[in-house]
Amino acid sequence: MSSRRKLRLGLAAYGTGWDLDAWRLPEATNAGLRDPSVILDIARTAERGKLDYVFAGSALGSEPERLNRIFRWDNFVYAGHAAALTKNLGFVMSVNSSFEHPYGVARQLATLDNFNQGRTALNVVFGIDRDGDPVGNFGRNPVPTEETKYARAREFTEVVNRLLYDSWDNDLLLDDRTGGTLVKPDSWHQIDHHGDHFEVRGPLNVSPPVQSHIPIVQVGLSEESLRYGADFAQVRFSPYFGISRGKEEYRRLKERVAANGRDPEKFKIIPGITFYLGGTAREARAKFNEINALQLTQALPAAFTQAFGIDLSRVRDSERVLDVVDIDTLADDALKPLLSDRARDTKDDRELLRQILATQIGEDATLRELYHYVQRARHAQQPAVVGDAKTIADWLEENLEEEVLDGVQLFPPYHRGPADLFVDLVVPELQRRDIFRTEYEASTLQGLLDTDDTY
């Protein structure tokens, strides 16, 4: 039995992929905004690669001007359909506790977990995301303030858990045909919840879930959000902070969980990446730069002048970075005006710039290509990992071994193609390194993720 830690891998299912420009590629399929088969194929691909789950993020606002949020399929309906096409793959359901009611959500979760035989997880989002005016879509339904949304989220989760696990005994079905008793007497229990945000009598009118505990996924960076995760969650969808800071954040999160009397090894930390994969590293960089070139930008920002200490208004953006910028003379924090602290994983930005050129966009990259890389890193809010199967497997293995992460949420930049490439090229490489499964080893998502079942 191998003692090597194993990666947990999930695949994001969005109609046009995650990249805001890659949809313009001639090979991209954009029918996913109207054709459900596109993201149903994502589920089939994920199961073919023995991945843990798919995640189809939800949205409640109406934002027709934002490409990545113009349409969002209802993730419960999607998961219900996709589960019928798969046997082992898990599905992470996203709900917003600031808008939704625990009784209705508990009904959906219990129903789905029974129908897919234990392959459900719950991502509780409690941001009030004013973009797209979701409040306007929900009319008079009470919406918490920024100050009260955390308390509502905690109460929401407590009620959902009580409805799921305290409503019914597992041996509820007596099926006494002779005596005329179908359901065992006293096998159901009212929860009689009276809180600041919800009044729920119970019991839930759906059979208990198959899983002893449906995994809860937490996101967010605030202190209240992190406290919620340590108290309730089994998985954290974390930002990626790089190796050095990532190790520190990983350790802190595990310590939070341990301080609550829980097993930190059962709490999984999973950041997201957008991957740009090719048969060779050169092919991958060429595709990444082709996508970058689709950004509708005209001029280099003043931030570049500040970062490099050069008047770039007098320099053509087609010039090679290495012909214009003397990396050895840059300040330690030179890239601070360009990249967020999360993307700057070193106190020496000279090394970071060399790394970007060597592994991401190529040492012949132009100023324009570097600018596009920076813009993409900002709007994607996660790293772009560019390369062939070995490069991407190296990145995953290093971050796993350095204890930066327990797994990765994979965001294909466009459809169709990248998800299949990952399964066909990267998964076999990970399996050869003995850091990813060759067969599904559990029948439930709780088992696949190896999460804690306490709450």
Disulfide bonds with the S-S distance in Angstrom:
none
